[in-house]
Amino acid sequence: MALFTKRQREIAKALTLLVPGAPFSDAEPIRELAAKRKYKRLPASTSVWLAIVTHIRHAHTDYDQLLDEGYEQDAARHFVLEPINAKLTDWRSSRFLNPDEDEEMEPRKLAMTDELD
């Protein structure tokens, strides 16, 4: 991905700062997700954090399987909290999910400001 816009450069920088050990095969989908329109009004660091958590949740945990098995979203998120934090540890992140912080557990709430456009 060529980094032509200021936003793209900010996203790349935030990704490197938040998860310096993320492999390229994960970094690219995270960058693409963070650049989506629904995140455009958020600071790059927030967009990237939400994209990281979303990507790990869907690509590296049993979250979708839990939903398919009938678990409620909150319950499924509870069960994948530790695997997400383990992946963040693998990627040398200095930030982790905390179940007591709503904005980290509910990324859609932060991004919804742009969904009406």
All heavy atoms as an XYZ file, in Angstrom:
953
protein
N       0.854     -1.181      0.000
C       0.000      0.000      0.000
C       0.890      1.231      0.000
O       1.661      1.449      0.928
C      -0.885     -0.039      1.248
C      -1.738      1.148      1.455
S      -2.771      0.865      2.932
C      -3.471      2.446      3.102
N       0.814      2.035     -1.026
C       1.588      3.264     -1.083
C       0.978      4.278     -0.124
O      -0.238      4.402     -0.023
C       1.580      3.805     -2.505
N       1.825      4.985      0.576
C       1.353      5.929      1.588
C       1.367      7.339      1.010
O       2.305      8.093      1.202
C       2.230      5.833      2.834
C       2.324      4.442      3.442
C       3.266      4.456      4.627
C       0.970      3.941      3.864
N       0.306      7.686      0.304
C       0.265      8.958     -0.383
C      -0.381     10.068      0.435
O       0.043     11.195      0.378
C      -0.487      8.816     -1.713
C       0.185      7.890     -2.664
C      -0.400      6.690     -3.014
C       1.415      8.203     -3.215
C       0.218      5.817     -3.893
C       2.040      7.350     -4.101
C       1.440      6.152     -4.444
N      -1.408      9.767      1.175
C      -2.119     10.809      1.899
C      -1.599     10.939      3.319
O      -0.979     10.023      3.869
C      -3.629     10.518      1.960
O      -3.845      9.383      2.804
C      -4.208     10.263      0.576
N      -1.876     12.083      3.899
C      -1.488     12.315      5.288
C      -2.157     11.273      6.191
O      -1.528     10.733      7.098
C      -1.894     13.730      5.709
C      -1.565     14.048      7.137
C      -2.025     15.437      7.522
C      -1.757     15.668      8.995
N      -2.347     16.912      9.468
N      -3.418     11.000      5.930
C      -4.155     10.009      6.728
C      -3.490      8.630      6.641
O      -3.343      7.939      7.644
C      -5.611      9.940      6.264
C      -6.470      8.933      6.968
C      -6.756      9.345      8.370
N      -7.717      8.430      8.979
C      -8.140      8.548     10.205
N      -7.728      9.522     10.965
N      -8.989      7.683     10.685
N      -3.108      8.221      5.455
C      -2.457      6.918      5.287
C      -1.131      6.868      6.040
O      -0.792      5.850      6.639
C      -2.250      6.611      3.805
C      -3.539      6.321      3.077
C      -3.360      6.276      1.581
O      -2.588      7.065      1.004
N      -4.069      5.367      0.931
N      -0.378      7.962      6.019
C       0.883      8.006      6.770
C       0.624      7.951      8.273
O       1.345      7.278      9.009
C       1.686      9.257      6.394
C       2.291      9.183      4.998
C       3.245     10.328      4.716
N       2.645     11.648      4.841
C       2.007     12.299      3.873
N       1.889     11.736      2.685
N       1.504     13.490      4.078
N      -0.407      8.645      8.733
C      -0.755      8.620     10.159
C      -1.170      7.215     10.595
O      -0.816      6.767     11.678
C      -1.889      9.605     10.448
C      -1.487     11.052     10.340
C      -2.670     11.999     10.429
O      -3.841     11.540     10.335
O      -2.431     13.207     10.588
N      -1.938      6.537      9.757
C      -2.361      5.169     10.055
C      -1.157      4.245     10.135
O      -1.037      3.444     11.061
C      -3.395      4.678      9.012
C      -4.734      5.383      9.236
C      -3.555      3.160      9.054
C      -5.757      5.174      8.142
N      -0.240      4.355      9.183
C       0.955      3.505      9.187
C       1.789      3.747     10.439
O       2.277      2.801     11.065
C       1.780      3.767      7.929
N       1.935      5.000     10.817
C       2.710      5.338     12.009
C       2.041      4.793     13.267
O       2.700      4.198     14.127
C       2.881      6.852     12.109
C       3.722      7.292     13.282
C       3.901      8.796     13.304
C       4.724      9.222     14.499
N       4.920     10.682     14.537
N       0.740      4.982     13.378
C       0.008      4.495     14.551
C       0.084      2.975     14.646
O       0.249      2.416     15.736
C      -1.452      4.956     14.495
N      -0.015      2.301     13.520
C       0.068      0.841     13.514
C       1.429      0.372     14.017
O       1.520     -0.532     14.848
C      -0.200      0.303     12.104
C      -0.186     -1.209     11.946
C      -1.253     -1.868     12.809
C      -0.404     -1.581     10.489
N       2.480      1.019     13.552
C       3.830      0.660     13.989
C       4.011      0.926     15.482
O       4.647      0.137     16.187
C       4.883      1.450     13.182
O       4.718      1.122     11.804
C       6.291      1.112     13.625
N       3.449      2.008     15.976
C       3.568      2.329     17.397
C       2.743      1.390     18.274
O       3.185      1.002     19.359
C       3.150      3.776     17.655
C       4.083      4.853     17.109
C       3.450      6.226     17.268
C       5.430      4.795     17.805
N       1.556      1.029     17.814
C       0.659      0.208     18.637
C       1.022     -1.270     18.637
O       0.924     -1.932     19.668
C      -0.789      0.395     18.176
C      -1.416      1.730     18.551
C      -2.726      1.945     17.800
C      -1.661      1.803     20.052
N       1.397     -1.806     17.492
C       1.751     -3.230     17.399
C       2.986     -3.397     16.519
O       2.889     -3.834     15.368
C       0.571     -4.106     16.896
C      -0.486     -4.281     17.967
C      -0.057     -3.534     15.633
N       4.144     -3.067     17.059
C       5.364     -3.113     16.246
C       5.717     -4.503     15.730
O       6.416     -4.625     14.732
C       6.449     -2.582     17.189
C       5.891     -2.733     18.554
C       4.406     -2.627     18.418
N       5.219     -5.537     16.371
C       5.542     -6.896     15.949
C       4.490     -7.558     15.085
O       4.589     -8.754     14.801
N       3.509     -6.808     14.634
C       2.463     -7.401     13.785
C       3.056     -7.811     12.446
O       3.752     -7.024     11.801
C       1.321     -6.412     13.565
N       2.792     -9.039     12.005
C       3.302     -9.460     10.692
C       2.605     -8.697      9.564
O       1.475     -8.235      9.710
C       2.977    -10.946     10.639
C       1.986    -11.198     11.705
C       2.069    -10.089     12.693
N       3.290     -8.601      8.444
C       2.757     -7.890      7.280
C       1.399     -8.447      6.871
O       0.500     -7.696      6.498
C       3.742     -7.969      6.114
C       3.302     -7.196      4.910
C       3.455     -5.825      4.861
C       2.707     -7.837      3.828
C       3.039     -5.099      3.755
C       2.288     -7.129      2.721
C       2.458     -5.753      2.683
N       1.239     -9.759      6.964
C      -0.023    -10.383      6.551
C      -1.201     -9.937      7.412
O      -2.344    -10.031      6.983
C       0.098    -11.910      6.578
O       0.396    -12.351      7.894
N      -0.930     -9.441      8.598
C      -1.984     -8.880      9.446
C      -2.011     -7.356      9.361
O      -3.075     -6.746      9.467
C      -1.782     -9.311     10.900
C      -2.086    -10.780     11.117
O      -3.245    -11.177     10.912
O      -1.160    -11.531     11.481
N      -0.856     -6.741      9.176
C      -0.781     -5.280      9.143
C      -1.560     -4.689      7.970
O      -2.247     -3.675      8.131
C       0.676     -4.829      9.094
N      -1.477     -5.313      6.818
C      -2.178     -4.775      5.649
C      -3.695     -4.751      5.833
O      -4.320     -3.724      5.580
C      -1.779     -5.529      4.384
C      -0.443     -5.097      3.850
C      -0.368     -3.602      3.570
O      -1.158     -3.082      2.767
O       0.486     -2.947      4.190
N      -4.334     -5.851      6.275
C      -5.782     -5.774      6.484
C      -6.162     -4.773      7.578
O      -7.212     -4.132      7.492
C      -6.183     -7.190      6.886
C      -5.050     -8.064      6.544
C      -3.833     -7.213      6.434
N      -5.309     -4.618      8.589
C      -5.578     -3.643      9.650
C      -5.527     -2.231      9.073
O      -6.400     -1.406      9.343
C      -4.591     -3.814     10.821
C      -4.865     -5.132     11.539
C      -4.683     -2.638     11.785
C      -3.797     -5.545     12.534
N      -4.515     -1.954      8.258
C      -4.407     -0.631      7.615
C      -5.632     -0.340      6.765
O      -6.175      0.768      6.798
C      -3.176     -0.583      6.717
C      -1.974      0.022      7.348
C      -0.901      0.141      6.290
N      -0.029     -0.988      6.445
C       1.253     -0.908      6.716
N       1.835      0.245      6.791
N       1.983     -1.969      6.889
N      -6.048     -1.324      5.990
C      -7.217     -1.134      5.123
C      -8.474     -0.879      5.942
O      -9.286     -0.020      5.593
C      -7.399     -2.351      4.219
C      -6.322     -2.468      3.161
C      -6.395     -3.769      2.376
O      -7.400     -4.493      2.484
O      -5.424     -4.048      1.646
N      -8.647     -1.605      7.024
C      -9.812     -1.405      7.881
C      -9.771     -0.028      8.538
O     -10.780      0.677      8.580
C      -9.885     -2.514      8.943
C     -11.062     -2.476      9.900
C     -12.393     -2.527      9.149
C     -10.979     -3.642     10.875
N      -8.609      0.375      9.030
C      -8.478      1.682      9.693
C      -8.731      2.839      8.728
O      -9.135      3.921      9.160
C      -7.089      1.806     10.311
N      -8.517      2.613      7.440
C      -8.715      3.665      6.438
C     -10.155      3.746      5.938
O     -10.482      4.650      5.166
C      -7.767      3.439      5.266
N     -11.008      2.836      6.374
C     -12.396      2.829      5.885
C     -13.120      4.108      6.284
O     -12.814      4.745      7.282
C     -13.147      1.610      6.406
C     -12.710      0.341      5.728
C     -13.730     -0.736      5.925
C     -13.259     -1.951      5.184
N     -14.208     -2.408      4.241
N     -14.104      4.438      5.508
C     -14.860      5.672      5.687
C     -15.484      5.792      7.079
O     -15.517      6.872      7.653
C     -15.951      5.734      4.623
C     -16.720      6.995      4.664
C     -17.696      7.093      3.543
N     -18.363      8.383      3.650
C     -19.426      8.694      2.999
N     -19.959      7.842      2.173
N     -19.965      9.874      3.150
N     -15.945      4.691      7.640
C     -16.617      4.777      8.935
C     -15.685      5.231     10.054
O     -16.136      5.650     11.100
C     -17.293      3.458      9.288
C     -16.367      2.317      9.609
C     -17.184      1.088      9.951
C     -16.311     -0.072     10.352
N     -17.121     -1.194     10.772
N     -14.376      5.164      9.827
C     -13.406      5.591     10.828
C     -12.789      6.959     10.522
O     -11.955      7.433     11.274
C     -12.270      4.572     10.934
C     -12.656      3.237     11.500
C     -12.399      2.068     10.782
C     -13.263      3.114     12.739
C     -12.734      0.824     11.301
C     -13.609      1.879     13.252
C     -13.344      0.744     12.539
O     -13.671     -0.480     13.040
N     -13.174      7.596      9.440
C     -12.461      8.778      8.965
C     -12.513      9.959      9.929
O     -11.604     10.774      9.927
C     -12.953      9.201      7.586
C     -14.307      9.887      7.584
C     -14.691     10.335      6.197
C     -16.013     11.058      6.249
N     -16.421     11.501      4.945
N     -13.529     10.072     10.739
C     -13.629     11.204     11.663
C     -12.894     10.975     12.976
O     -12.793     11.871     13.795
C     -15.087     11.518     11.941
C     -15.783     12.084     10.729
C     -17.146     12.588     11.069
N     -17.807     13.046      9.861
C     -19.101     13.031      9.671
N     -19.888     12.574     10.611
N     -19.613     13.467      8.554
N     -12.393      9.780     13.155
C     -11.653      9.459     14.368
C     -10.172      9.749     14.164
O      -9.675      9.673     13.040
C     -11.825      7.974     14.703
C     -13.246      7.494     14.965
C     -13.264      5.981     15.112
C     -13.818      8.167     16.196
N      -9.455     10.059     15.240
C      -8.001     10.200     15.094
C      -7.415      8.889     14.571
O      -7.935      7.805     14.845
C      -7.528     10.475     16.527
C      -8.735     10.931     17.270
C      -9.919     10.294     16.598
N      -6.325      8.982     13.844
C      -5.707      7.789     13.250
C      -5.383      6.748     14.307
O      -5.604      5.559     14.094
C      -4.454      8.173     12.472
N      -4.885      7.177     15.460
C      -4.523      6.207     16.497
C      -5.744      5.440     16.998
O      -5.662      4.233     17.255
C      -3.816      6.901     17.665
O      -4.657      7.883     18.241
N      -6.877      6.106     17.085
C      -8.112      5.435     17.507
C      -8.599      4.492     16.416
O      -8.976      3.351     16.704
C      -9.204      6.476     17.844
O      -8.718      7.344     18.869
C     -10.483      5.800     18.306
N      -8.585      4.938     15.180
C      -9.000      4.088     14.059
C      -8.152      2.824     13.994
O      -8.674      1.727     13.806
C      -8.862      4.833     12.733
O      -9.702      5.947     12.703
N      -6.857      2.990     14.157
C      -5.957      1.836     14.089
C      -6.204      0.894     15.257
O      -6.263     -0.329     15.075
C      -4.481      2.296     14.028
C      -3.538      1.116     14.194
C      -4.212      3.004     12.709
N      -6.387      1.430     16.459
C      -6.646      0.567     17.614
C      -7.920     -0.247     17.400
O      -7.949     -1.454     17.626
C      -6.738      1.378     18.899
C      -7.110      0.530     20.072
C      -8.280      0.561     20.765
C      -6.320     -0.514     20.673
N      -8.263     -0.390     21.752
C      -7.080     -1.059     21.724
C      -5.064     -1.028     20.416
C      -6.610     -2.100     22.525
C      -4.593     -2.070     21.212
C      -5.366     -2.588     22.249
N      -8.966      0.403     16.946
C     -10.223     -0.312     16.698
C     -10.049     -1.359     15.606
O     -10.583     -2.467     15.706
C     -11.327      0.676     16.328
C     -11.703      1.684     17.410
C     -12.728      2.676     16.875
C     -12.209      0.991     18.651
N      -9.293     -1.014     14.571
C      -9.046     -1.966     13.485
C      -8.215     -3.152     13.965
O      -8.467     -4.292     13.568
C      -8.350     -1.258     12.327
N      -7.242     -2.895     14.824
C      -6.427     -3.980     15.376
C      -7.296     -4.950     16.151
O      -7.248     -6.162     15.943
C      -5.304     -3.420     16.282
C      -4.239     -2.704     15.461
C      -4.671     -4.531     17.124
C      -3.283     -1.864     16.296
N      -8.097     -4.415     17.062
C      -8.950     -5.270     17.894
C      -9.948     -6.032     17.039
O     -10.138     -7.238     17.218
C      -9.668     -4.431     18.979
C     -10.696     -5.265     19.723
C      -8.646     -3.831     19.950
N     -10.561     -5.359     16.084
C     -11.525     -6.016     15.202
C     -10.858     -7.121     14.388
O     -11.388     -8.242     14.286
C     -12.175     -4.984     14.261
O     -12.859     -4.013     15.048
C     -13.138     -5.646     13.301
N      -9.703     -6.825     13.824
C      -9.003     -7.829     13.018
C      -8.628     -9.046     13.857
O      -8.882    -10.185     13.439
C      -7.751     -7.220     12.383
C      -6.928     -8.225     11.652
N      -7.302     -8.739     10.423
C      -5.770     -8.854     11.994
C      -6.402     -9.623     10.034
N      -5.459     -9.713     10.965
N      -8.045     -8.812     15.003
C      -7.655     -9.950     15.856
C      -8.882    -10.753     16.254
O      -8.873    -11.980     16.210
C      -6.881     -9.472     17.102
C      -5.530     -8.883     16.706
C      -6.684    -10.625     18.090
C      -4.779     -8.226     17.849
N      -9.945    -10.062     16.633
C     -11.162    -10.750     17.075
C     -11.682    -11.702     15.996
O     -12.042    -12.838     16.276
C     -12.233     -9.721     17.431
C     -13.526    -10.346     17.923
C     -14.564     -9.301     18.263
N     -14.127     -8.520     19.403
C     -14.112     -7.181     19.434
N     -14.522     -6.485     18.392
N     -13.712     -6.543     20.501
N     -11.694    -11.239     14.752
C     -12.268    -12.049     13.682
C     -11.275    -13.014     13.047
O     -11.680    -14.088     12.593
C     -12.879    -11.140     12.610
C     -14.098    -10.424     13.087
N     -15.326    -11.031     13.198
C     -14.264     -9.150     13.530
C     -16.203    -10.161     13.661
N     -15.590     -9.007     13.873
N     -10.003    -12.657     13.006
C      -9.025    -13.491     12.306
C      -8.245    -14.432     13.212
O      -7.701    -15.415     12.723
C      -8.041    -12.594     11.545
N      -8.216    -14.154     14.506
C      -7.338    -14.925     15.387
C      -8.029    -15.488     16.631
O      -7.340    -15.940     17.552
C      -6.142    -14.066     15.827
C      -5.259    -13.678     14.689
N      -4.364    -14.549     14.116
C      -5.147    -12.506     13.999
C      -3.727    -13.939     13.143
N      -4.195    -12.704     13.035
N      -9.344    -15.414     16.679
C     -10.069    -15.988     17.818
C     -11.274    -16.786     17.320
O     -11.578    -16.784     16.124
C     -10.580    -14.900     18.804
O     -11.681    -14.199     18.206
C      -9.484    -13.931     19.211
N     -11.975    -17.395     18.245
C     -13.186    -18.162     17.932
C     -14.443    -17.297     17.996
O     -15.554    -17.819     18.103
C     -13.331    -19.323     18.923
C     -12.221    -20.336     18.803
O     -11.657    -20.466     17.694
O     -11.909    -20.995     19.813
N     -14.295    -15.996     17.927
C     -15.416    -15.074     18.094
C     -16.574    -15.390     17.148
O     -17.719    -15.539     17.584
C     -14.937    -13.636     17.883
C     -16.017    -12.603     17.983
C     -16.566    -12.260     19.217
C     -16.493    -11.950     16.853
C     -17.552    -11.301     19.317
C     -17.474    -10.987     16.943
C     -18.007    -10.672     18.176
O     -18.994     -9.721     18.268
N     -16.292    -15.498     15.875
C     -17.369    -15.751     14.902
C     -18.027    -17.104     15.140
O     -19.246    -17.245     15.004
C     -16.838    -15.645     13.473
C     -16.418    -14.223     13.133
O     -17.154    -13.285     13.472
O     -15.338    -14.060     12.538
N     -17.248    -18.082     15.510
C     -17.791    -19.403     15.820
C     -18.711    -19.328     17.042
O     -19.780    -19.949     17.056
C     -16.664    -20.403     16.073
C     -17.152    -21.798     16.379
C     -16.007    -22.762     16.667
O     -14.844    -22.436     16.465
N     -16.345    -23.938     17.143
N     -18.311    -18.564     18.039
C     -19.157    -18.403     19.230
C     -20.485    -17.755     18.867
O     -21.544    -18.172     19.356
C     -18.428    -17.579     20.298
C     -17.225    -18.246     20.946
C     -16.435    -17.236     21.785
C     -17.664    -19.427     21.815
N     -20.438    -16.752     18.010
C     -21.687    -16.120     17.565
C     -22.556    -17.112     16.797
O     -23.773    -17.166     16.999
C     -21.391    -14.899     16.687
C     -20.749    -13.703     17.366
C     -20.475    -12.608     16.339
C     -21.599    -13.174     18.504
N     -21.915    -17.913     15.940
C     -22.650    -18.923     15.171
C     -23.294    -19.966     16.082
O     -24.336    -20.535     15.742
C     -21.734    -19.616     14.169
C     -21.313    -18.711     13.024
O     -21.952    -17.649     12.825
O     -20.328    -19.051     12.340
N     -22.668    -20.215     17.221
C     -23.198    -21.186     18.174
C     -24.302    -20.599     19.055
O     -24.870    -21.298     19.891
C     -22.073    -21.715     19.062
C     -21.082    -22.589     18.316
C     -19.888    -22.991     19.161
O     -19.842    -22.660     20.371
O     -18.988    -23.649     18.609
N     -24.604    -19.315     18.873
C     -25.709    -18.702     19.589
C     -25.339    -17.832     20.768
O     -26.218    -17.330     21.468
N     -24.060    -17.642     21.008
C     -23.660    -16.750     22.096
C     -24.023    -15.319     21.746
O     -23.936    -14.901     20.593
C     -22.150    -16.825     22.343
C     -21.718    -18.053     23.087
C     -21.415    -19.224     22.407
C     -21.605    -18.048     24.476
C     -21.008    -20.357     23.085
C     -21.203    -19.177     25.162
C     -20.905    -20.327     24.463
O     -20.506    -21.448     25.137
N     -24.425    -14.566     22.744
C     -24.666    -13.138     22.564
C     -23.330    -12.455     22.301
O     -22.281    -12.946     22.713
C     -25.321    -12.535     23.809
C     -26.714    -13.049     24.092
C     -27.713    -12.567     23.061
O     -27.568    -11.430     22.557
O     -28.638    -13.330     22.753
N     -23.367    -11.317     21.663
C     -22.143    -10.599     21.316
C     -21.286    -10.295     22.548
O     -20.067    -10.489     22.513
C     -22.502     -9.307     20.592
C     -21.322     -8.593     20.003
C     -21.745     -7.365     19.240
O     -22.512     -6.554     19.744
N     -21.247     -7.237     18.031
N     -21.895     -9.821     23.619
C     -21.132     -9.494     24.828
C     -20.467    -10.730     25.420
O     -19.324    -10.667     25.871
C     -22.015     -8.833     25.881
C     -22.419     -7.413     25.498
O     -21.732     -6.810     24.647
O     -23.407     -6.918     26.059
N     -21.158    -11.840     25.414
C     -20.587    -13.082     25.950
C     -19.428    -13.555     25.073
O     -18.371    -13.941     25.584
C     -21.650    -14.167     26.050
N     -19.622    -13.506     23.762
C     -18.553    -13.928     22.850
C     -17.330    -13.040     23.027
O     -16.195    -13.524     23.063
C     -19.050    -13.894     21.409
N     -17.549    -11.746     23.181
C     -16.426    -10.826     23.390
C     -15.717    -11.120     24.706
O     -14.497    -11.015     24.781
C     -16.900     -9.384     23.342
C     -17.222     -8.954     21.946
C     -17.752     -7.543     21.897
N     -18.056     -7.221     20.521
C     -17.770     -6.076     19.944
N     -17.175     -5.133     20.628
N     -18.076     -5.876     18.696
N     -16.469    -11.476     25.704
C     -15.857    -11.836     26.990
C     -14.927    -13.042     26.818
O     -13.812    -13.049     27.344
C     -16.944    -12.144     28.027
C     -16.423    -12.746     29.276
N     -15.793    -12.003     30.244
C     -16.406    -14.032     29.701
C     -15.410    -12.812     31.225
N     -15.778    -14.041     30.921
N     -15.379    -14.040     26.096
C     -14.598    -15.263     25.933
C     -13.344    -15.072     25.068
O     -12.402    -15.859     25.176
C     -15.455    -16.391     25.360
C     -16.441    -16.924     26.356
C     -17.795    -16.888     26.088
C     -16.021    -17.466     27.564
C     -18.715    -17.380     27.007
C     -16.926    -17.966     28.484
C     -18.276    -17.919     28.208
N     -13.326    -14.064     24.219
C     -12.145    -13.865     23.374
C     -11.226    -12.753     23.886
O     -10.208    -12.454     23.268
C     -12.530    -13.611     21.896
C     -13.290    -14.807     21.339
C     -13.295    -12.316     21.719
N     -11.542    -12.181     25.016
C     -10.716    -11.108     25.582
C      -9.276    -11.569     25.818
O      -8.322    -10.911     25.383
C     -11.332    -10.605     26.885
C     -10.596     -9.461     27.570
C     -10.753     -8.183     26.777
C     -11.120     -9.273     28.979
N      -9.106    -12.704     26.468
C      -7.748    -13.200     26.748
C      -6.991    -13.567     25.471
O      -5.812    -13.216     25.341
C      -7.797    -14.363     27.725
C      -8.091    -13.911     29.143
C      -8.044    -15.048     30.152
O      -7.226    -15.969     29.976
O      -8.842    -14.993     31.102
N      -7.609    -14.267     24.512
C      -6.878    -14.536     23.261
C      -6.479    -13.262     22.511
O      -5.412    -13.214     21.897
C      -7.853    -15.380     22.441
C      -8.761    -16.010     23.443
C      -8.882    -15.001     24.549
N      -7.320    -12.238     22.557
C      -6.960    -10.973     21.910
C      -5.740    -10.376     22.601
O      -4.772     -9.964     21.955
C      -8.145     -9.985     21.907
C      -9.237    -10.460     20.950
C      -7.675     -8.573     21.525
C     -10.530     -9.656     21.016
N      -5.771    -10.334     23.927
C      -4.631     -9.784     24.656
C      -3.369    -10.621     24.448
O      -2.263    -10.085     24.402
C      -4.958     -9.622     26.139
C      -5.809     -8.398     26.398
O      -5.795     -7.439     25.635
N      -6.558     -8.425     27.487
N      -3.522    -11.928     24.295
C      -2.362    -12.783     24.017
C      -1.754    -12.435     22.656
O      -0.524    -12.370     22.518
C      -2.763    -14.257     24.061
N      -2.605    -12.203     21.652
C      -2.100    -11.824     20.335
C      -1.440    -10.449     20.396
O      -0.389    -10.225     19.791
C      -3.231    -11.838     19.300
C      -2.816    -11.545     17.884
C      -1.750    -12.473     17.352
C      -2.258    -13.869     17.139
N      -1.214    -14.750     16.553
N      -2.025     -9.534     21.154
C      -1.406     -8.222     21.325
C      -0.027     -8.357     21.977
O       0.915     -7.660     21.600
C      -2.313     -7.306     22.157
C      -3.591     -6.832     21.462
C      -4.545     -6.193     22.468
C      -3.266     -5.865     20.334
N       0.097     -9.265     22.925
C       1.391     -9.530     23.549
C       2.375    -10.064     22.517
O       3.527     -9.622     22.457
C       1.239    -10.531     24.714
O       0.378     -9.953     25.700
C       2.572    -10.857     25.345
N       1.927    -11.005     21.687
C       2.783    -11.556     20.625
C       3.289    -10.457     19.698
O       4.411    -10.530     19.197
C       2.025    -12.592     19.783
C       1.726    -13.869     20.524
O       2.314    -14.103     21.597
O       0.887    -14.645     20.021
N       2.446     -9.465     19.456
C       2.787     -8.386     18.536
C       3.480     -7.226     19.244
O       3.637     -6.157     18.682
C       1.543     -7.897     17.813
C       0.973     -8.879     16.835
C       1.496    -10.085     16.449
C      -0.250     -8.732     16.119
N       0.676    -10.682     15.533
C      -0.410     -9.879     15.304
C      -1.228     -7.755     16.072
C      -1.498    -10.051     14.461
C      -2.316     -7.925     15.243
C      -2.447     -9.072     14.436
N       3.862     -7.423     20.504
C       4.594     -6.455     21.319
C       3.833     -5.148     21.537
O       4.414     -4.062     21.580
C       5.976     -6.183     20.721
C       6.839     -7.405     20.621
C       8.279     -7.139     20.250
N       8.551     -6.054     19.357
C       8.781     -6.167     18.044
N       8.762     -7.355     17.483
N       9.047     -5.110     17.309
N       2.538     -5.266     21.717
C       1.730     -4.092     21.997
C       1.943     -3.651     23.444
O       2.156     -4.477     24.329
C       0.247     -4.411     21.784
O      -0.548     -3.286     22.099
N       1.836     -2.361     23.664
C       1.893     -1.846     25.029
C       0.487     -1.520     25.532
O       0.304     -1.086     26.655
C       2.772     -0.600     25.092
O       2.257      0.399     24.240
N      -0.500     -1.758     24.703
C      -1.898     -1.500     25.060
C      -2.669     -2.803     24.960
O      -2.431     -3.612     24.060
C      -2.487     -0.466     24.107
C      -3.888     -0.074     24.441
C      -4.384      1.046     23.555
N      -5.746      1.378     23.901
C      -6.488      2.242     23.259
N      -5.994      2.881     22.215
N      -7.720      2.480     23.628
N      -3.604     -2.987     25.878
C      -4.390     -4.213     25.913
C      -5.842     -3.881     26.186
O      -6.172     -2.801     26.667
C      -3.838     -5.163     26.985
C      -2.412     -5.538     26.736
C      -1.384     -4.819     27.307
C      -2.102     -6.578     25.875
C      -0.060     -5.142     27.041
C      -0.791     -6.915     25.601
C       0.233     -6.183     26.186
N      -6.716     -4.841     25.889
C      -8.132     -4.668     26.186
C      -8.364     -4.792     27.673
O      -7.798     -5.655     28.336
C      -8.967     -5.729     25.465
C      -9.163     -5.550     23.986
C     -10.021     -6.673     23.435
C      -9.800     -4.221     23.677
N      -9.219     -3.939     28.150
C      -9.633     -3.959     29.547
C     -11.151     -4.081     29.539
O     -11.830     -3.214     29.000
C      -9.186     -2.663     30.232
C      -9.599     -2.582     31.671
O     -10.472     -3.311     32.135
N      -8.981     -1.678     32.395
N     -11.708     -5.139     30.128
C     -13.164     -5.328     30.051
C     -13.960     -4.215     30.724
O     -15.155     -4.075     30.479
C     -13.395     -6.666     30.747
C     -12.191     -6.874     31.585
C     -11.056     -6.179     30.898
N     -13.310     -3.394     31.521
C     -14.008     -2.307     32.206
C     -14.093     -1.038     31.375
O     -14.725     -0.079     31.775
C     -13.311     -1.990     33.533
C     -13.348     -3.176     34.482
O     -14.335     -3.949     34.426
O     -12.393     -3.336     35.251
N     -13.449     -1.013     30.211
C     -13.458      0.169     29.365
C     -14.347     -0.083     28.153
O     -13.972     -0.787     27.229
C     -12.040      0.529     28.929
C     -11.171      0.926     30.102
C      -9.775      1.313     29.684
O      -9.585      1.709     28.514
O      -8.883      1.213     30.534
N     -15.530      0.514     28.155
C     -16.526      0.282     27.110
C     -16.028      0.593     25.710
O     -16.346     -0.105     24.768
C     -17.785      1.112     27.362
C     -18.694      0.485     28.396
O     -18.505     -0.706     28.700
O     -19.584      1.194     28.885
N     -15.260      1.671     25.535
C     -14.875      2.045     24.178
C     -13.987      1.001     23.534
O     -13.962      0.879     22.326
C     -14.213      3.424     24.130
C     -12.823      3.498     24.718
C     -12.796      3.729     26.220
O     -13.865      3.784     26.842
O     -11.695      3.866     26.760
N     -13.261      0.230     24.315
C     -12.427     -0.806     23.728
C     -13.244     -2.046     23.392
O     -12.938     -2.748     22.444
C     -11.312     -1.194     24.699
C     -10.298     -0.095     24.873
C      -9.205     -0.466     25.844
O      -9.431     -1.306     26.718
O      -8.120      0.097     25.699
N     -14.268     -2.313     24.151
C     -15.090     -3.491     23.904
C     -16.166     -3.222     22.861
O     -16.721     -4.135     22.295
C     -15.741     -3.964     25.209
C     -14.734     -4.449     26.237
S     -13.701     -5.791     25.642
C     -14.897     -7.105     25.583
N     -16.486     -1.970     22.615
C     -17.544     -1.617     21.677
C     -17.026     -0.646     20.623
O     -17.409      0.511     20.584
C     -18.727     -0.985     22.429
C     -19.431     -1.920     23.376
C     -20.191     -3.010     22.663
O     -20.482     -2.866     21.467
O     -20.495     -4.007     23.309
N     -16.155     -1.089     19.725
C     -15.599     -0.176     18.732
C     -16.647      0.456     17.833
O     -16.472      1.561     17.364
C     -14.640     -1.034     17.924
C     -14.814     -2.419     18.355
C     -15.613     -2.423     19.619
N     -17.756     -0.214     17.613
C     -18.779      0.341     16.737
C     -19.363      1.623     17.299
O     -19.759      2.513     16.574
C     -19.874     -0.679     16.479
C     -19.431     -1.769     15.532
C     -20.403     -2.909     15.445
N     -20.317     -3.666     16.680
C     -21.332     -3.783     17.543
N     -22.480     -3.274     17.288
N     -21.180     -4.453     18.659
N     -19.434      1.759     18.620
C     -19.972      2.979     19.213
C     -19.139      4.189     18.826
O     -19.671      5.255     18.594
C     -20.033      2.851     20.736
C     -21.103      1.923     21.224
C     -21.126      1.878     22.726
C     -22.168      0.893     23.220
N     -22.152      0.772     24.687
N     -17.819      4.026     18.779
C     -16.950      5.128     18.392
C     -17.054      5.435     16.911
O     -16.931      6.579     16.499
C     -15.497      4.805     18.746
C     -15.167      4.798     20.220
C     -13.738      4.329     20.425
C     -15.363      6.172     20.835
N     -17.258      4.439     16.104
C     -17.257      4.625     14.659
C     -18.629      5.008     14.106
O     -18.734      5.427     12.965
C     -16.774      3.354     13.974
N     -19.671      4.907     14.885
C     -21.026      5.120     14.387
C     -21.271      6.557     13.946
O     -22.196      6.819     13.195
C     -22.061      4.726     15.446
C     -22.241      3.229     15.539
S     -23.391      2.739     16.814
C     -24.897      3.501     16.238
N     -20.463      7.482     14.386
C     -20.690      8.886     14.015
C     -20.688      9.089     12.509
O     -21.299     10.007     12.009
C     -19.624      9.790     14.651
O     -18.346      9.354     14.221
C     -19.744      9.787     16.153
N     -20.030      8.213     11.778
C     -19.916      8.376     10.331
C     -20.866      7.459      9.563
O     -20.982      7.573      8.359
C     -18.482      8.079      9.898
C     -18.240      8.506      8.461
O     -18.722      9.593      8.099
O     -17.596      7.754      7.728
N     -21.561      6.581     10.237
C     -22.390      5.616      9.524
C     -23.636      6.232      8.901
O     -24.238      5.644      8.033
C     -22.780      4.474     10.454
C     -21.613      3.587     10.799
C     -21.989      2.424     11.670
O     -23.138      2.321     12.109
O     -21.105      1.592     11.920
N     -23.995      7.427      9.309
C     -25.188      8.064      8.758
C     -24.915      8.790      7.457
O     -25.830      9.155      6.753
C     -25.777      9.038      9.788
C     -26.218      8.407     11.103
C     -26.694      9.486     12.058
C     -27.318      7.382     10.886
N     -23.637      9.027      7.138
C     -23.294      9.743      5.892
C     -23.582      8.916      4.664
O     -23.504      7.757      4.607
C     -21.819     10.133      5.903
C     -21.554     11.226      6.925
O     -22.509     11.813      7.462
O     -20.382     11.482      7.166
